[in-house]
Amino acid sequence: MAERDSRKRTGRGPLLRGLAAAVLAAAGMLVVSAGPGHATGMTGAAAAAPAAQFTPLTAAVMTEPTPFVATDGKTHLSYELLTTSALPTSVPLRLDRVDVRDARTHRVVGSLSGEALAGAANPVGDPLPGADGYTPAPPPPTPTVIQGSQEWIIWLDLTLDRGQRVPRVLEHHLSGAVLAASGSSAFDETVQATPTSGVAPLNLSPPVRSGTWYASESCCGNTHHRRGLAPINGRFDVPQRFAIDWYRVGEHGQTWAGDPGQLTSYLSYRQPVVAAAGGRVVEVQDGIADNPPPATPPVPPIEDTVGNHVTLEVAPGRYLLYAHLTPGSLTVREGERVRAGQVLGLIGNSGNSTTPHLHFQVMTTAEFFPTDSPPFTFRQFRVLGHVQPRIWDDNLGLQPTGVLPITPSPYDGRHRAQYPLDREVLRF
């Protein structure tokens, strides 16, 4: 059914022949059309399968989109579309719109165009301004122009209203124009049919003790977790897509007090981390010194990225990572079985960490590199407020004071089986 519909939409003779000519002419190729399905030198059988079309952009999805409910009460689908221009380097194209649709009904469930598209797309290896927490983030240039042979990543963060059905399969409709020297030629293509996951996210207990905590760099905006593209072993991964950095918050909203150059000034330092589910310890690393805050440390060797850490296997293909622990504090050994709530170690500042915090996430492998990062939820917590400016690991200790500028959140109150959104302050 989807193929027949696609053929009706994209197979109209003039449109398809015009697009094919534009793509192939731009590539320096020659096609002599002898009518639909035929070309010079070809007789008998059709030259292309039904619904085939030339596409100036190819596309691939990097993970299986998994629906999860966040503190806004909406169902989210967060994943990436890796696109590559099939045109020569001298021929750019303009990408005007990306529609994500239900592949069965073709109903649009999310769209990007104009500034929204420009702010959610970037060339591979050239992150969007603002992702480092320091570079000012001016309005991204529009329109979105992809140079020939260039590879771009489009960061898709879809939200579905309460009660809206999650499509079983998504499709991606891209439209724009090839900007050849002889003139522009419009294109539209429907690519990358993508099944959504039917596996529910892990619903976890807290990874830290009861109290007030700041959830930093969680999904779904322009953060170093959500938009951290890592080339590992010859392929791209987004290994921290749903990771959250946790900071202990005091009764006056403070995350540190006194000298920010001292580890002991941070309320998170040496706070216990606990098993968010029962499971088996599959990896332990210890012996890496804590970094002195608040200066960003040199990038460590890849094997020391997450510092001292504990990894638990809690379900088939699901692992919990507790990273940046303080040396000598780990209380478990590989192979040991742990129960939910059991202390695993103490928060530190080891590995690629600037200020003391717990980096927590779910992984699909026992190792951080390479891995995929699926979503998860917490059984219950209360949202107390939100922090508007982006305050995170690399700039927390550089603030004038350690007191967070906490403001009321529209999602204040009790939550169950939901994922905390970026920069929420909550109480476990």
N, C-alpha and C positions, 0 to 999 in steps of 0.2 A: 504493500500500500504506500509506504513512504517513498519507494523508488518511483512508482507511477506518478505520485504527486510532484516529486522533484522534477521528473521529466516534463510535466506540464508547465512547471514554473520556469525552468531554465532552458528547456529544449526548443524554444521558439526559434525558427530558422535564422532570421536576421540578427537577433541578439546573440545567439551562439556563434554564428559565423563571424559576426563583427568582433566578438571577444576573442575567438580563436585567432583571427587575423591579427588583432592588436598584440596578443601575447607572442605569437610566433614571429610576426614581423619585427617586434622589438627585440626578439632573440636572434634575429638575423636568419630566420628560417623561411622557406617558401612553401606555401600550400596552394595548390590549384584545385578549387572546389569544382566537382562535377555533380553537385546535388547532394542532398542529405545522405550520409553514410558512405560516400564514395570519394575517392581522390585519384588523381592521375596515377596510372600504373596499377590500379586495384580493380579487380572485377569480382563479381559473385558476392561473397560474404561481406557483411557490414564491417566497416573499419573500426567501430567502437561499440562497446557494450551499451545497452540501454542506460539512459540517464548520465552518460559520460559527458564531461565538459572540460575544457581547458580552464585551469584555475591559477591566476597569477600568485595567489598565496596558498601555501600548504599549511596544514595545522595538525598539532598533536596535543593531547591532554596528558598532563604529567602525573595525575593521581585519579583514583576513583572518587568522584564527588560523594561525600557522605553528609546527609542532612543532620543538623543538630539544632536544638532550641537554645537561644541565648537569652540574656536578661531583659532584652526588649520584648520578649514574648513571641518573637518571630522565628520561623525556621530559616536557617542559613545554609547556603552551599558555597563553599570557598575553595577555589581551585584555579588552575592556570591553563592558558591556551598558548602554546609555543608555536609561533607562526614564522614562516620563511618565505621571502619573496623568491619566486622562480624566474624573475626577470634579470637581464644583464645589469651590471653595476651602473651603467650609464642611464638606466631607465627607472626612475622612482615611481611609486604609486601612492595615491592618497586613500587612506582608510577612513571612511566617513562614519560607519556605523557597524556595531556588533550587536546582533540580536541573539539571545539564547532562547531557544524554543522547545516546547514539548514536541518530541519527534513524532508522536502519534497524531496529535491534533494540530501541530504547528502554532499553537498559542504561545505568544511571547511571554516569557517569565522574567526577563531582565534585558535591559538595553544599555549600551554605552554609545555616546556620540559627543561631539564638540569637546568642551573642556573636561567633561567626565571621562571620555575616552582617552584624551591626552594625559590625564592624571592617573590613568590605570594601565598605561602601556609604555614600555621603554625598550630600547635596544638591549640585547643580551650583553652584559658586561658594562652597561652604562646605567646605573640605578637612578631612579627619579630623585631630584633634589628634595632634601628633607629627610631621607631615609637614615642618614647618619646622625641626626639629632642636632647638628650644628649648622649645616648649610641652609640658608634661608630658602624657603620653598615658594618662588614666584609662580604666578599662573603658568601652567605648561603651555608650550606653543601649540597653536591650532592653525590649520588642520594638522592631523597626524600624518606625516609623510614618511614612508618607509623606503629607504634606498634599495636599489636593485641588489639582489643576493644577500640582503641583510636579514638577520634573524631577530625577531622581537618577541617579548613576552607580554601577554595581556593578563592582568590580575583580575579574576572574576570573583566578585563577592555578591552573591544573589541573596535577596531576602524575600520570603514568602509570608504573607499575612497569616495570622492564626486561622487554621481550618483549611487553608489552601493546599491542594494535593501536590505532593512532590512527583514530578514526572518520573516514570521508570527509565526513560531514555531521553537525553538532551541532544539537541542539534544546534549548530552554530552558523548563523547566516551573516556573512561578511559582505559589505558593499562599499564601493568607492570608485576610483578611476585610475587607469594606467596613464601616466603623464609622459607619453612618448614625445619626441621632438616634433613629430608631424601633427601632434594634437592629442587631446585627451580622449580616452575611450572608457565608458562606464563599464563596471563589472559588478556582478553579484554572484555569490557562491554559497552553497550550503555544504558544510564540511563537518567532519568529526562527530558522528553519532556516538554518544557517550552514555553508557548505562550508569545510573546512580546506584550507590550501595544500599543494599537492604539490611546491612548489619548495623544494629543500633550502637551508638557510641558507648564506651564504658561509662558507667555512672559510679562515681568514686566518692569515698570519704575524703576529708581534707588531707593534704600532704604536710600540714603544719599543725601545731597545737592551737587550741581555741584562743581567740583574740581578734584584734583588728589588723587587717592586712591590705596592702596596696597591690593590685594586680596590674603589672606594667607590661607593655609590649605584647599584649594578647591580640587576638584577631578583632577587627578585620580591616585595619587601615594601613597606612604607609609606615610600617614599623620594620625593624631589622629582623624580627621573627617572621612576620607574615610575608615579607618580600625579600627574604634571604635566599637567593639562588646560588646553589653550590655545585660546581663541576667536580664530580667525584667518580673516579674509575671510568672515565670516558663517557659519562652521561650527566645530565642535570638532575638535581633533586632540590626540593624545598624542605630541608630536614627539620625546620623549626616552625612550620606553618601555624600550629596552634599552641606553641610553647607559651608559658606565662612565667614572668619573673616576679617573685613574691618578696615584699618588704614589710617588716613589722612596723606598725604605726602606734605611737603612744597616745595617751588620753588627750593631748593637746594637738594632735595631728602631726607630731614630729616623727621623722624617720632617723634623724641623728641630732645630737646635742653636744655642744662643746667644739672640739677641734676636728674638722672633717678629715684631717690627715691621719687620724688615729682609728684603727679598726674598732676599738672598744667604744667609740662614739656612736656607732650605728646600732640601733635597737635590734636589727636582724642578726647581728654577729653572735654566733654560738647559740642561736635558738634551735631547739630540736626539730628535726624533720622526721615524719612518721609515715609508715606504710599506708597508702590510700586504699589498698585492697590486700587481701591475703595472697601470698604467692611464694615464689622461689627466687632466691638471690642468684642471678646469673653472671653478674660482673661487679667487681669491686676494684677501685683504684684509689690508692692513698699515697702520701709522701710528697705531694706537691705543695710548696710553700704558698701561703696567702700573699697576694699582692698588696703593697701599701696604697691606700686610697689618697686622694681622689683622682690621680692622674691615670689616664688610660695606659695599660701596660703594653709592651710589645706583643705582637701576635705570637702565641706559643706554637710549638710543633703540633701537627694535626692530631697526634695521639694524646696531647694534653689539653685539647680545646675545652673540654667540659670540666677540667680539673679533677680534684678528688670527687668520686661519685659512686653511687650505688644504682644498679639496674635490677628491677624485679620483673620476672615473667608472671603475669597475673591471668592470662588467657592465651589460647593458641594464637600466635602472631601478634600479641599485644604486650608491650613492655613499658614500665614506668621508669623514667630517668630522673634522678635527684643529683643535680650538678652543683659544682663550686663549693663543696663542703670544706670545712677547715681540717688541716692535716691532723691525724691521730685521733679523730673523733668518731670514726666509723665503728659501729658496734656489731656488724654482721659479717659473715664470711660467705664466699661463693658456695652454692649448693645448699645453704641453709634455708629452711622454710620459715616464713614470717607470717604473723597475723596482722590484720588491719589495726592500725593505731600503734604498732610497735615502733620504738625509736630506732632509726637507722644511722643517725649521725647528727652533726651540728652544722649550721650554716656558716660558711666561710667566704673567702674571696680568692679561691684558687682557679687556675686556668684562665680562660679569656673573660675575665671579670674585673670591673673597675671598683665597684663598691659592694659590700657584702649583701648577698641575696640568694634565694633559692631559685634556680632554673628548674622548672618542672614541666614534663610533657609526657605524652604517650608516643611510643615508637612502634614500628612494625618489625624491627630487628633488635637484637641485643646490643648492637653497636650504634653509636651516634652517626658515624660516617661508614657506609651509606645507610640511609634509612628514609622512610616516609613518615609523615606526621599527621595522624588522623585526629579528629576532634574527640572531645570527652566532655562530660558534665560532672557537676558535684551534687550530691544528694540533697543538701540543704545549706543555705547561707542567707545572710541578710545584707543587702546593699545599703550602705550608709551615705554614699555620696560619690562624687566624680571629681577628677582633677582635669581641668581644661588644658593647660599647657602640657606639652610632652616632656615629662620628667622621667628619666630612666637611668639605667646603670651608669652610662658615661657622663651624665651631667648632674646626677643627684647631689654629689658632694661639692659641686661648684655653685649651687644655689646660695643666695645670701643667708638663708637660714635653712635648717632641716625641716621646717614646718611646711607641710603640703598645703597648697591653696585649694582646700576641699570645698566644693559647692554642692547644693542639692542636686540629686539626679532624678529624672522622671521615672526611674526604675527603682527608687528607694523602696525597701520593704523586703519581705521574705520571698525566697526563691527556692524551688525544688527541681532537681534534675535539669539544670540549666548551666550554660557556659558563661563565665564572667567576661564581659566585653572590656576593651582596652581602657585602662586608667580608672577603673572602678575601685572604690574603697569599700571593703566588705568585712563582715564579722562571721567567722566560723563558730 
